[in-house]
């Protein structure tokens, strides 16, 4: 499954909201420094879809707020 996520780093709490068909908005507590926000995002998405972190990967937008993630079954 491919999803699109708009990320807001350095938020007060971490959360993932569904905004449309395969479109999500994520608030991440971690700063966008040395991949910390990306790692937290992967964990948040993995928890939401109840899969392992290794099954979630960023396929586009690693250095952007708009990311495309692939979730493998």
PDB file of N, H, CA, C and O in Angstrom:
ATOM      1  N   UNK A   1       0.855  -1.165   0.000  1.00  0.00           N
ATOM      2  CA  UNK A   1       0.000   0.000   0.000  1.00  0.00           C
ATOM      3  C   UNK A   1       0.902   1.229   0.000  1.00  0.00           C
ATOM      4  O   UNK A   1       1.920   1.261   0.691  1.00  0.00           O
ATOM      5  N   UNK A   2       0.529   2.224  -0.767  1.00  0.00           N
ATOM      6  H   UNK A   2      -0.298   2.199  -1.328  1.00  0.00           H
ATOM      7  CA  UNK A   2       1.254   3.488  -0.831  1.00  0.00           C
ATOM      8  C   UNK A   2       0.375   4.577  -0.201  1.00  0.00           C
ATOM      9  O   UNK A   2      -0.797   4.720  -0.550  1.00  0.00           O
ATOM     10  N   UNK A   3       0.963   5.349   0.741  1.00  0.00           N
ATOM     11  H   UNK A   3       1.915   5.233   1.025  1.00  0.00           H
ATOM     12  CA  UNK A   3       0.223   6.441   1.364  1.00  0.00           C
ATOM     13  C   UNK A   3       1.030   7.735   1.253  1.00  0.00           C
ATOM     14  O   UNK A   3       2.250   7.707   1.094  1.00  0.00           O
ATOM     15  N   UNK A   4       0.338   8.854   1.340  1.00  0.00           N
ATOM     16  H   UNK A   4      -0.653   8.876   1.469  1.00  0.00           H
ATOM     17  CA  UNK A   4       0.959  10.179   1.351  1.00  0.00           C
ATOM     18  C   UNK A   4       0.784  10.777   2.736  1.00  0.00           C
ATOM     19  O   UNK A   4      -0.304  10.728   3.309  1.00  0.00           O
ATOM     20  N   UNK A   5       1.863  11.342   3.275  1.00  0.00           N
ATOM     21  H   UNK A   5       2.747  11.381   2.810  1.00  0.00           H
ATOM     22  CA  UNK A   5       1.824  11.905   4.628  1.00  0.00           C
ATOM     23  C   UNK A   5       2.424  13.306   4.607  1.00  0.00           C
ATOM     24  O   UNK A   5       3.506  13.518   4.059  1.00  0.00           O
ATOM     25  N   UNK A   6       1.720  14.252   5.203  1.00  0.00           N
ATOM     26  H   UNK A   6       0.842  14.079   5.648  1.00  0.00           H
ATOM     27  CA  UNK A   6       2.228  15.613   5.421  1.00  0.00           C
ATOM     28  C   UNK A   6       2.691  15.668   6.872  1.00  0.00           C
ATOM     29  O   UNK A   6       1.893  15.447   7.782  1.00  0.00           O
ATOM     30  N   UNK A   7       3.967  15.958   7.098  1.00  0.00           N
ATOM     31  H   UNK A   7       4.616  16.137   6.359  1.00  0.00           H
ATOM     32  CA  UNK A   7       4.572  15.876   8.429  1.00  0.00           C
ATOM     33  C   UNK A   7       4.793  17.266   9.003  1.00  0.00           C
ATOM     34  O   UNK A   7       5.258  18.172   8.312  1.00  0.00           O
ATOM     35  N   UNK A   8       4.447  17.421  10.295  1.00  0.00           N
ATOM     36  H   UNK A   8       4.069  16.685  10.856  1.00  0.00           H
ATOM     37  CA  UNK A   8       4.750  18.632  11.057  1.00  0.00           C
ATOM     38  C   UNK A   8       5.671  18.226  12.205  1.00  0.00           C
ATOM     39  O   UNK A   8       5.211  17.626  13.177  1.00  0.00           O
ATOM     40  N   UNK A   9       6.981  18.546  12.108  1.00  0.00           N
ATOM     41  H   UNK A   9       7.355  19.033  11.319  1.00  0.00           H
ATOM     42  CA  UNK A   9       7.908  18.171  13.187  1.00  0.00           C
ATOM     43  C   UNK A   9       7.821  19.121  14.372  1.00  0.00           C
ATOM     44  O   UNK A   9       7.202  20.182  14.289  1.00  0.00           O
ATOM     45  N   UNK A  10       8.445  18.729  15.466  1.00  0.00           N
ATOM     46  H   UNK A  10       8.948  17.867  15.533  1.00  0.00           H
ATOM     47  CA  UNK A  10       8.522  19.497  16.714  1.00  0.00           C
ATOM     48  C   UNK A  10       7.147  19.884  17.256  1.00  0.00           C
ATOM     49  O   UNK A  10       6.948  21.016  17.696  1.00  0.00           O
ATOM     50  N   UNK A  11       6.207  18.953  17.224  1.00  0.00           N
ATOM     51  H   UNK A  11       6.368  18.033  16.866  1.00  0.00           H
ATOM     52  CA  UNK A  11       4.877  19.180  17.786  1.00  0.00           C
ATOM     53  C   UNK A  11       4.872  18.805  19.265  1.00  0.00           C
ATOM     54  O   UNK A  11       5.815  18.184  19.756  1.00  0.00           O
ATOM     55  N   UNK A  12       3.824  19.178  19.963  1.00  0.00           N
ATOM     56  H   UNK A  12       3.058  19.683  19.565  1.00  0.00           H
ATOM     57  CA  UNK A  12       3.722  18.868  21.393  1.00  0.00           C
ATOM     58  C   UNK A  12       3.454  17.398  21.646  1.00  0.00           C
ATOM     59  O   UNK A  12       3.829  16.863  22.689  1.00  0.00           O
ATOM     60  N   UNK A  13       2.796  16.732  20.678  1.00  0.00           N
ATOM     61  H   UNK A  13       2.491  17.166  19.831  1.00  0.00           H
ATOM     62  CA  UNK A  13       2.549  15.294  20.822  1.00  0.00           C
ATOM     63  C   UNK A  13       2.571  14.658  19.433  1.00  0.00           C
ATOM     64  O   UNK A  13       2.392  15.328  18.416  1.00  0.00           O
ATOM     65  N   UNK A  14       2.794  13.360  19.422  1.00  0.00           N
ATOM     66  H   UNK A  14       2.939  12.815  20.248  1.00  0.00           H
ATOM     67  CA  UNK A  14       2.824  12.635  18.149  1.00  0.00           C
ATOM     68  C   UNK A  14       1.446  12.056  17.867  1.00  0.00           C
ATOM     69  O   UNK A  14       0.825  11.450  18.740  1.00  0.00           O
ATOM     70  N   UNK A  15       0.976  12.249  16.640  1.00  0.00           N
ATOM     71  H   UNK A  15       1.481  12.742  15.931  1.00  0.00           H
ATOM     72  CA  UNK A  15      -0.301  11.687  16.238  1.00  0.00           C
ATOM     73  C   UNK A  15      -0.355  11.558  14.729  1.00  0.00           C
ATOM     74  O   UNK A  15       0.338  12.275  14.006  1.00  0.00           O
ATOM     75  N   UNK A  16      -1.180  10.645  14.263  1.00  0.00           N
ATOM     76  H   UNK A  16      -1.743  10.063  14.850  1.00  0.00           H
ATOM     77  CA  UNK A  16      -1.381  10.421  12.840  1.00  0.00           C
ATOM     78  C   UNK A  16      -2.870  10.515  12.576  1.00  0.00           C
ATOM     79  O   UNK A  16      -3.659   9.764  13.150  1.00  0.00           O
ATOM     80  N   UNK A  17      -3.259  11.456  11.692  1.00  0.00           N
ATOM     81  H   UNK A  17      -2.618  12.066  11.227  1.00  0.00           H
ATOM     82  CA  UNK A  17      -4.675  11.656  11.366  1.00  0.00           C
ATOM     83  C   UNK A  17      -4.931  11.285   9.919  1.00  0.00           C
ATOM     84  O   UNK A  17      -4.123  11.572   9.036  1.00  0.00           O
ATOM     85  N   UNK A  18      -6.048  10.654   9.693  1.00  0.00           N
ATOM     86  H   UNK A  18      -6.704  10.421  10.410  1.00  0.00           H
ATOM     87  CA  UNK A  18      -6.481  10.282   8.350  1.00  0.00           C
ATOM     88  C   UNK A  18      -7.232  11.472   7.760  1.00  0.00           C
ATOM     89  O   UNK A  18      -8.192  11.953   8.362  1.00  0.00           O
ATOM     90  N   UNK A  19      -6.807  11.957   6.585  1.00  0.00           N
ATOM     91  H   UNK A  19      -6.027  11.567   6.096  1.00  0.00           H
ATOM     92  CA  UNK A  19      -7.438  13.137   6.000  1.00  0.00           C
ATOM     93  C   UNK A  19      -8.143  12.863   4.689  1.00  0.00           C
ATOM     94  O   UNK A  19      -8.821  13.747   4.165  1.00  0.00           O
ATOM     95  N   UNK A  20      -8.009  11.705   4.161  1.00  0.00           N
ATOM     96  H   UNK A  20      -7.458  10.987   4.586  1.00  0.00           H
ATOM     97  CA  UNK A  20      -8.627  11.373   2.886  1.00  0.00           C
ATOM     98  C   UNK A  20      -8.195   9.989   2.469  1.00  0.00           C
ATOM     99  O   UNK A  20      -7.553   9.266   3.231  1.00  0.00           O
ATOM    100  N   UNK A  21      -8.547   9.632   1.267  1.00  0.00           N
ATOM    101  H   UNK A  21      -9.069  10.220   0.648  1.00  0.00           H
ATOM    102  CA  UNK A  21      -8.197   8.303   0.785  1.00  0.00           C
ATOM    103  C   UNK A  21      -6.677   8.193   0.637  1.00  0.00           C
ATOM    104  O   UNK A  21      -6.084   8.781  -0.267  1.00  0.00           O
ATOM    105  N   UNK A  22      -6.070   7.439   1.529  1.00  0.00           N
ATOM    106  H   UNK A  22      -6.552   6.961   2.263  1.00  0.00           H
ATOM    107  CA  UNK A  22      -4.621   7.207   1.561  1.00  0.00           C
ATOM    108  C   UNK A  22      -3.801   8.483   1.754  1.00  0.00           C
ATOM    109  O   UNK A  22      -2.645   8.556   1.337  1.00  0.00           O
ATOM    110  N   UNK A  23      -4.415   9.491   2.393  1.00  0.00           N
ATOM    111  H   UNK A  23      -5.354   9.431   2.732  1.00  0.00           H
ATOM    112  CA  UNK A  23      -3.728  10.747   2.717  1.00  0.00           C
ATOM    113  C   UNK A  23      -3.801  10.947   4.224  1.00  0.00           C
ATOM    114  O   UNK A  23      -4.874  10.863   4.821  1.00  0.00           O
ATOM    115  N   UNK A  24      -2.642  11.213   4.837  1.00  0.00           N
ATOM    116  H   UNK A  24      -1.770  11.282   4.353  1.00  0.00           H
ATOM    117  CA  UNK A  24      -2.560  11.362   6.282  1.00  0.00           C
ATOM    118  C   UNK A  24      -1.807  12.634   6.626  1.00  0.00           C
ATOM    119  O   UNK A  24      -1.052  13.165   5.812  1.00  0.00           O
ATOM    120  N   UNK A  25      -2.023  13.115   7.844  1.00  0.00           N
ATOM    121  H   UNK A  25      -2.636  12.684   8.505  1.00  0.00           H
ATOM    122  CA  UNK A  25      -1.266  14.231   8.404  1.00  0.00           C
ATOM    123  C   UNK A  25      -0.663  13.721   9.713  1.00  0.00           C
ATOM    124  O   UNK A  25      -1.362  13.178  10.568  1.00  0.00           O
ATOM    125  N   UNK A  26       0.646  13.908   9.847  1.00  0.00           N
ATOM    126  H   UNK A  26       1.214  14.349   9.152  1.00  0.00           H
ATOM    127  CA  UNK A  26       1.348  13.426  11.043  1.00  0.00           C
ATOM    128  C   UNK A  26       1.956  14.593  11.797  1.00  0.00           C
ATOM    129  O   UNK A  26       2.566  15.483  11.203  1.00  0.00           O
ATOM    130  N   UNK A  27       1.786  14.580  13.102  1.00  0.00           N
ATOM    131  H   UNK A  27       1.291  13.858  13.585  1.00  0.00           H
ATOM    132  CA  UNK A  27       2.480  15.514  13.984  1.00  0.00           C
ATOM    133  C   UNK A  27       3.513  14.683  14.731  1.00  0.00           C
ATOM    134  O   UNK A  27       3.194  13.653  15.324  1.00  0.00           O
ATOM    135  N   UNK A  28       4.748  15.146  14.691  1.00  0.00           N
ATOM    136  H   UNK A  28       5.007  15.983  14.210  1.00  0.00           H
ATOM    137  CA  UNK A  28       5.879  14.407  15.243  1.00  0.00           C
ATOM    138  C   UNK A  28       6.572  15.264  16.285  1.00  0.00           C
ATOM    139  O   UNK A  28       6.796  16.454  16.063  1.00  0.00           O
ATOM    140  N   UNK A  29       6.917  14.666  17.426  1.00  0.00           N
ATOM    141  H   UNK A  29       6.735  13.700  17.606  1.00  0.00           H
ATOM    142  CA  UNK A  29       7.599  15.407  18.484  1.00  0.00           C
ATOM    143  C   UNK A  29       9.070  15.659  18.151  1.00  0.00           C
ATOM    144  O   UNK A  29       9.633  16.668  18.577  1.00  0.00           O
ATOM    145  N   UNK A  30       9.686  14.773  17.411  1.00  0.00           N
ATOM    146  H   UNK A  30       9.229  13.954  17.065  1.00  0.00           H
ATOM    147  CA  UNK A  30      11.110  14.872  17.100  1.00  0.00           C
ATOM    148  C   UNK A  30      11.404  16.000  16.111  1.00  0.00           C
ATOM    149  O   UNK A  30      10.575  16.321  15.259  1.00  0.00           O
ATOM    150  N   UNK A  31      12.591  16.596  16.232  1.00  0.00           N
ATOM    151  H   UNK A  31      13.264  16.335  16.924  1.00  0.00           H
ATOM    152  CA  UNK A  31      12.986  17.610  15.245  1.00  0.00           C
ATOM    153  C   UNK A  31      13.472  16.927  13.971  1.00  0.00           C
ATOM    154  O   UNK A  31      13.866  15.761  14.003  1.00  0.00           O
ATOM    155  N   UNK A  32      13.446  17.645  12.852  1.00  0.00           N
ATOM    156  H   UNK A  32      13.126  18.592  12.825  1.00  0.00           H
ATOM    157  CA  UNK A  32      13.930  17.067  11.593  1.00  0.00           C
ATOM    158  C   UNK A  32      15.460  17.117  11.527  1.00  0.00           C
ATOM    159  O   UNK A  32      16.026  17.776  10.654  1.00  0.00           O
ATOM    160  N   UNK A  33      16.118  16.426  12.441  1.00  0.00           N
ATOM    161  H   UNK A  33      15.659  15.891  13.150  1.00  0.00           H
ATOM    162  CA  UNK A  33      17.563  16.468  12.567  1.00  0.00           C
ATOM    163  C   UNK A  33      18.124  15.058  12.516  1.00  0.00           C
ATOM    164  O   UNK A  33      17.774  14.225  13.352  1.00  0.00           O
ATOM    165  N   UNK A  34      18.978  14.778  11.563  1.00  0.00           N
ATOM    166  H   UNK A  34      19.262  15.455  10.884  1.00  0.00           H
ATOM    167  CA  UNK A  34      19.658  13.488  11.421  1.00  0.00           C
ATOM    168  C   UNK A  34      18.685  12.321  11.336  1.00  0.00           C
ATOM    169  O   UNK A  34      18.983  11.232  11.826  1.00  0.00           O
ATOM    170  N   UNK A  35      17.511  12.536  10.714  1.00  0.00           N
ATOM    171  H   UNK A  35      17.268  13.420  10.316  1.00  0.00           H
ATOM    172  CA  UNK A  35      16.565  11.447  10.492  1.00  0.00           C
ATOM    173  C   UNK A  35      15.697  11.087  11.680  1.00  0.00           C
ATOM    174  O   UNK A  35      14.965  10.099  11.624  1.00  0.00           O
ATOM    175  N   UNK A  36      15.755  11.864  12.760  1.00  0.00           N
ATOM    176  H   UNK A  36      16.350  12.667  12.805  1.00  0.00           H
ATOM    177  CA  UNK A  36      14.958  11.550  13.952  1.00  0.00           C
ATOM    178  C   UNK A  36      13.467  11.586  13.652  1.00  0.00           C
ATOM    179  O   UNK A  36      12.734  10.688  14.067  1.00  0.00           O
ATOM    180  N   UNK A  37      13.001  12.615  12.934  1.00  0.00           N
ATOM    181  H   UNK A  37      13.596  13.344  12.597  1.00  0.00           H
ATOM    182  CA  UNK A  37      11.575  12.730  12.618  1.00  0.00           C
ATOM    183  C   UNK A  37      11.135  11.599  11.688  1.00  0.00           C
ATOM    184  O   UNK A  37      10.034  11.069  11.840  1.00  0.00           O
ATOM    185  N   UNK A  38      11.973  11.229  10.740  1.00  0.00           N
ATOM    186  H   UNK A  38      12.867  11.659  10.617  1.00  0.00           H
ATOM    187  CA  UNK A  38      11.626  10.135   9.835  1.00  0.00           C
ATOM    188  C   UNK A  38      11.494   8.816  10.580  1.00  0.00           C
ATOM    189  O   UNK A  38      10.576   8.041  10.310  1.00  0.00           O
ATOM    190  N   UNK A  39      12.403   8.553  11.515  1.00  0.00           N
ATOM    191  H   UNK A  39      13.148   9.182  11.735  1.00  0.00           H
ATOM    192  CA  UNK A  39      12.326   7.313  12.304  1.00  0.00           C
ATOM    193  C   UNK A  39      11.062   7.295  13.168  1.00  0.00           C
ATOM    194  O   UNK A  39      10.408   6.259  13.291  1.00  0.00           O
ATOM    195  N   UNK A  40      10.722   8.436  13.763  1.00  0.00           N
ATOM    196  H   UNK A  40      11.254   9.277  13.662  1.00  0.00           H
ATOM    197  CA  UNK A  40       9.509   8.496  14.571  1.00  0.00           C
ATOM    198  C   UNK A  40       8.268   8.317  13.698  1.00  0.00           C
ATOM    199  O   UNK A  40       7.316   7.646  14.096  1.00  0.00           O
ATOM    200  N   UNK A  41       8.280   8.916  12.511  1.00  0.00           N
ATOM    201  H   UNK A  41       9.053   9.461  12.187  1.00  0.00           H
ATOM    202  CA  UNK A  41       7.155   8.765  11.583  1.00  0.00           C
ATOM    203  C   UNK A  41       6.962   7.303  11.195  1.00  0.00           C
ATOM    204  O   UNK A  41       5.831   6.818  11.168  1.00  0.00           O
ATOM    205  N   UNK A  42       8.031   6.607  10.900  1.00  0.00           N
ATOM    206  H   UNK A  42       8.950   7.001  10.922  1.00  0.00           H
ATOM    207  CA  UNK A  42       7.938   5.192  10.526  1.00  0.00           C
ATOM    208  C   UNK A  42       7.337   4.385  11.672  1.00  0.00           C
ATOM    209  O   UNK A  42       6.504   3.509  11.440  1.00  0.00           O
ATOM    210  N   UNK A  43       7.748   4.669  12.900  1.00  0.00           N
ATOM    211  H   UNK A  43       8.425   5.381  13.088  1.00  0.00           H
ATOM    212  CA  UNK A  43       7.175   3.983  14.057  1.00  0.00           C
ATOM    213  C   UNK A  43       5.700   4.290  14.244  1.00  0.00           C
ATOM    214  O   UNK A  43       4.915   3.403  14.579  1.00  0.00           O
ATOM    215  N   UNK A  44       5.325   5.532  14.029  1.00  0.00           N
ATOM    216  H   UNK A  44       5.963   6.252  13.757  1.00  0.00           H
ATOM    217  CA  UNK A  44       3.931   5.951  14.174  1.00  0.00           C
ATOM    218  C   UNK A  44       3.048   5.273  13.126  1.00  0.00           C
ATOM    219  O   UNK A  44       1.961   4.793  13.447  1.00  0.00           O
ATOM    220  N   UNK A  45       3.506   5.233  11.887  1.00  0.00           N
ATOM    221  H   UNK A  45       4.389   5.623  11.626  1.00  0.00           H
ATOM    222  CA  UNK A  45       2.750   4.589  10.808  1.00  0.00           C
ATOM    223  C   UNK A  45       2.667   3.079  11.046  1.00  0.00           C
ATOM    224  O   UNK A  45       1.617   2.474  10.835  1.00  0.00           O
ATOM    225  N   UNK A  46       3.768   2.476  11.483  1.00  0.00           N
ATOM    226  H   UNK A  46       4.621   2.967  11.655  1.00  0.00           H
ATOM    227  CA  UNK A  46       3.773   1.039  11.764  1.00  0.00           C
ATOM    228  C   UNK A  46       2.764   0.695  12.870  1.00  0.00           C
ATOM    229  O   UNK A  46       2.042  -0.296  12.766  1.00  0.00           O
ATOM    230  N   UNK A  47       2.719   1.507  13.917  1.00  0.00           N
ATOM    231  H   UNK A  47       3.306   2.312  14.001  1.00  0.00           H
ATOM    232  CA  UNK A  47       1.743   1.277  14.991  1.00  0.00           C
ATOM    233  C   UNK A  47       0.311   1.437  14.482  1.00  0.00           C
ATOM    234  O   UNK A  47      -0.564   0.648  14.838  1.00  0.00           O
ATOM    235  N   UNK A  48       0.071   2.437  13.665  1.00  0.00           N
ATOM    236  H   UNK A  48       0.781   3.078  13.376  1.00  0.00           H
ATOM    237  CA  UNK A  48      -1.275   2.699  13.150  1.00  0.00           C
ATOM    238  C   UNK A  48      -1.786   1.535  12.300  1.00  0.00           C
ATOM    239  O   UNK A  48      -2.940   1.128  12.427  1.00  0.00           O
ATOM    240  N   UNK A  49      -0.928   1.009  11.443  1.00  0.00           N
ATOM    241  H   UNK A  49       0.010   1.340  11.340  1.00  0.00           H
ATOM    242  CA  UNK A  49      -1.333  -0.076  10.541  1.00  0.00           C
ATOM    243  C   UNK A  49      -1.034  -1.463  11.113  1.00  0.00           C
ATOM    244  O   UNK A  49      -1.283  -2.474  10.456  1.00  0.00           O
ATOM    245  N   UNK A  50      -0.501  -1.511  12.331  1.00  0.00           N
ATOM    246  H   UNK A  50      -0.298  -0.690  12.865  1.00  0.00           H
ATOM    247  CA  UNK A  50      -0.200  -2.757  13.035  1.00  0.00           C
ATOM    248  C   UNK A  50       0.719  -3.664  12.216  1.00  0.00           C
ATOM    249  O   UNK A  50       0.432  -4.842  12.000  1.00  0.00           O
ATOM    250  N   UNK A  51       1.827  -3.081  11.772  1.00  0.00           N
ATOM    251  H   UNK A  51       2.060  -2.125  11.948  1.00  0.00           H
ATOM    252  CA  UNK A  51       2.860  -3.827  11.067  1.00  0.00           C
ATOM    253  C   UNK A  51       4.199  -3.528  11.745  1.00  0.00           C
ATOM    254  O   UNK A  51       4.288  -2.647  12.600  1.00  0.00           O
ATOM    255  N   UNK A  52       5.233  -4.268  11.354  1.00  0.00           N
ATOM    256  H   UNK A  52       5.161  -4.983  10.660  1.00  0.00           H
ATOM    257  CA  UNK A  52       6.572  -4.020  11.885  1.00  0.00           C
ATOM    258  C   UNK A  52       7.161  -2.777  11.232  1.00  0.00           C
ATOM    259  O   UNK A  52       6.805  -2.430  10.106  1.00  0.00           O
ATOM    260  N   UNK A  53       8.056  -2.114  11.941  1.00  0.00           N
ATOM    261  H   UNK A  53       8.345  -2.396  12.856  1.00  0.00           H
ATOM    262  CA  UNK A  53       8.715  -0.926  11.393  1.00  0.00           C
ATOM    263  C   UNK A  53       9.460  -1.250  10.102  1.00  0.00           C
ATOM    264  O   UNK A  53       9.559  -0.410   9.207  1.00  0.00           O
ATOM    265  N   UNK A  54       9.978  -2.462  10.012  1.00  0.00           N
ATOM    266  H   UNK A  54       9.897  -3.144  10.739  1.00  0.00           H
ATOM    267  CA  UNK A  54      10.730  -2.855   8.815  1.00  0.00           C
ATOM    268  C   UNK A  54       9.838  -2.973   7.579  1.00  0.00           C
ATOM    269  O   UNK A  54      10.345  -3.044   6.459  1.00  0.00           O
ATOM    270  N   UNK A  55       8.523  -2.995   7.766  1.00  0.00           N
ATOM    271  H   UNK A  55       8.111  -2.938   8.675  1.00  0.00           H
ATOM    272  CA  UNK A  55       7.585  -3.096   6.652  1.00  0.00           C
ATOM    273  C   UNK A  55       7.163  -1.722   6.125  1.00  0.00           C
ATOM    274  O   UNK A  55       6.394  -1.631   5.169  1.00  0.00           O
ATOM    275  N   UNK A  56       7.665  -0.661   6.745  1.00  0.00           N
ATOM    276  H   UNK A  56       8.290  -0.735   7.522  1.00  0.00           H
ATOM    277  CA  UNK A  56       7.328   0.707   6.334  1.00  0.00           C
ATOM    278  C   UNK A  56       8.601   1.382   5.847  1.00  0.00           C
ATOM    279  O   UNK A  56       9.625   1.360   6.530  1.00  0.00           O
ATOM    280  N   UNK A  57       8.532   1.979   4.666  1.00  0.00           N
ATOM    281  H   UNK A  57       7.700   1.996   4.112  1.00  0.00           H
ATOM    282  CA  UNK A  57       9.699   2.711   4.182  1.00  0.00           C
ATOM    283  C   UNK A  57       9.275   3.956   3.420  1.00  0.00           C
ATOM    284  O   UNK A  57       8.235   3.987   2.761  1.00  0.00           O
ATOM    285  N   UNK A  58      10.112   4.983   3.531  1.00  0.00           N
ATOM    286  H   UNK A  58      10.956   4.958   4.066  1.00  0.00           H
ATOM    287  CA  UNK A  58       9.876   6.235   2.815  1.00  0.00           C
ATOM    288  C   UNK A  58      10.430   6.056   1.401  1.00  0.00           C
ATOM    289  O   UNK A  58      11.618   5.791   1.218  1.00  0.00           O
ATOM    290  N   UNK A  59       9.558   6.204   0.410  1.00  0.00           N
ATOM    291  H   UNK A  59       8.593   6.420   0.558  1.00  0.00           H
ATOM    292  CA  UNK A  59      10.019   6.032  -0.960  1.00  0.00           C
ATOM    293  C   UNK A  59      10.208   7.363  -1.682  1.00  0.00           C
ATOM    294  O   UNK A  59      10.846   7.412  -2.733  1.00  0.00           O
ATOM    295  N   UNK A  60       9.660   8.437  -1.128  1.00  0.00           N
ATOM    296  H   UNK A  60       9.142   8.397  -0.274  1.00  0.00           H
ATOM    297  CA  UNK A  60       9.862   9.764  -1.719  1.00  0.00           C
ATOM    298  C   UNK A  60       9.656  10.824  -0.638  1.00  0.00           C
ATOM    299  O   UNK A  60       8.747  10.709   0.183  1.00  0.00           O
ATOM    300  N   UNK A  61      10.502  11.856  -0.641  1.00  0.00           N
ATOM    301  H   UNK A  61      11.241  11.950  -1.308  1.00  0.00           H
ATOM    302  CA  UNK A  61      10.332  12.975   0.279  1.00  0.00           C
ATOM    303  C   UNK A  61      11.065  12.841   1.590  1.00  0.00           C
ATOM    304  O   UNK A  61      10.616  13.371   2.606  1.00  0.00           O
ATOM    305  N   UNK A  62      12.184  12.145   1.591  1.00  0.00           N
ATOM    306  H   UNK A  62      12.550  11.714   0.765  1.00  0.00           H
ATOM    307  CA  UNK A  62      12.922  11.939   2.836  1.00  0.00           C
ATOM    308  C   UNK A  62      13.337  13.258   3.500  1.00  0.00           C
ATOM    309  O   UNK A  62      13.416  13.330   4.726  1.00  0.00           O
ATOM    310  N   UNK A  63      13.600  14.291   2.709  1.00  0.00           N
ATOM    311  H   UNK A  63      13.535  14.232   1.713  1.00  0.00           H
ATOM    312  CA  UNK A  63      14.013  15.597   3.246  1.00  0.00           C
ATOM    313  C   UNK A  63      12.916  16.650   3.078  1.00  0.00           C
ATOM    314  O   UNK A  63      13.202  17.847   3.087  1.00  0.00           O
ATOM    315  N   UNK A  64      11.684  16.220   2.928  1.00  0.00           N
ATOM    316  H   UNK A  64      11.452  15.247   2.920  1.00  0.00           H
ATOM    317  CA  UNK A  64      10.557  17.118   2.699  1.00  0.00           C
ATOM    318  C   UNK A  64       9.471  16.857   3.735  1.00  0.00           C
ATOM    319  O   UNK A  64       9.466  15.804   4.374  1.00  0.00           O
ATOM    320  N   UNK A  65       8.557  17.797   3.909  1.00  0.00           N
ATOM    321  H   UNK A  65       8.560  18.652   3.390  1.00  0.00           H
ATOM    322  CA  UNK A  65       7.407  17.578   4.792  1.00  0.00           C
ATOM    323  C   UNK A  65       6.382  16.658   4.158  1.00  0.00           C
ATOM    324  O   UNK A  65       5.658  15.954   4.861  1.00  0.00           O
ATOM    325  N   UNK A  66       6.315  16.658   2.836  1.00  0.00           N
ATOM    326  H   UNK A  66       6.903  17.230   2.264  1.00  0.00           H
ATOM    327  CA  UNK A  66       5.397  15.776   2.114  1.00  0.00           C
ATOM    328  C   UNK A  66       6.132  14.504   1.739  1.00  0.00           C
ATOM    329  O   UNK A  66       7.109  14.534   0.990  1.00  0.00           O
ATOM    330  N   UNK A  67       5.656  13.391   2.263  1.00  0.00           N
ATOM    331  H   UNK A  67       4.862  13.367   2.871  1.00  0.00           H
ATOM    332  CA  UNK A  67       6.340  12.115   2.065  1.00  0.00           C
ATOM    333  C   UNK A  67       5.397  11.095   1.463  1.00  0.00           C
ATOM    334  O   UNK A  67       4.182  11.157   1.654  1.00  0.00           O
ATOM    335  N   UNK A  68       5.976  10.157   0.734  1.00  0.00           N
ATOM    336  H   UNK A  68       6.962  10.107   0.579  1.00  0.00           H
ATOM    337  CA  UNK A  68       5.233   9.015   0.200  1.00  0.00           C
ATOM    338  C   UNK A  68       5.854   7.789   0.850  1.00  0.00           C
ATOM    339  O   UNK A  68       7.061   7.565   0.755  1.00  0.00           O
ATOM    340  N   UNK A  69       5.012   6.994   1.515  1.00  0.00           N
ATOM    341  H   UNK A  69       4.032   7.176   1.592  1.00  0.00           H
ATOM    342  CA  UNK A  69       5.481   5.813   2.219  1.00  0.00           C
ATOM    343  C   UNK A  69       4.865   4.560   1.621  1.00  0.00           C
ATOM    344  O   UNK A  69       3.732   4.571   1.140  1.00  0.00           O
ATOM    345  N   UNK A  70       5.629   3.486   1.661  1.00  0.00           N
ATOM    346  H   UNK A  70       6.549   3.477   2.051  1.00  0.00           H
ATOM    347  CA  UNK A  70       5.142   2.186   1.221  1.00  0.00           C
ATOM    348  C   UNK A  70       5.022   1.296   2.453  1.00  0.00           C
ATOM    349  O   UNK A  70       5.943   1.201   3.263  1.00  0.00           O
ATOM    350  N   UNK A  71       3.863   0.645   2.576  1.00  0.00           N
ATOM    351  H   UNK A  71       3.115   0.722   1.918  1.00  0.00           H
ATOM    352  CA  UNK A  71       3.614  -0.287   3.672  1.00  0.00           C
ATOM    353  C   UNK A  71       3.444  -1.669   3.052  1.00  0.00           C
ATOM    354  O   UNK A  71       2.523  -1.903   2.269  1.00  0.00           O
ATOM    355  N   UNK A  72       4.336  -2.571   3.410  1.00  0.00           N
ATOM    356  H   UNK A  72       5.084  -2.381   4.046  1.00  0.00           H
ATOM    357  CA  UNK A  72       4.299  -3.922   2.861  1.00  0.00           C
ATOM    358  C   UNK A  72       3.508  -4.834   3.779  1.00  0.00           C
ATOM    359  O   UNK A  72       3.558  -4.703   5.002  1.00  0.00           O
ATOM    360  N   UNK A  73       2.779  -5.754   3.176  1.00  0.00           N
ATOM    361  H   UNK A  73       2.737  -5.860   2.183  1.00  0.00           H
ATOM    362  CA  UNK A  73       1.995  -6.721   3.966  1.00  0.00           C
ATOM    363  C   UNK A  73       2.848  -7.872   4.446  1.00  0.00           C
ATOM    364  O   UNK A  73       2.349  -8.772   5.122  1.00  0.00           O
TER     365      UNK A  73
END
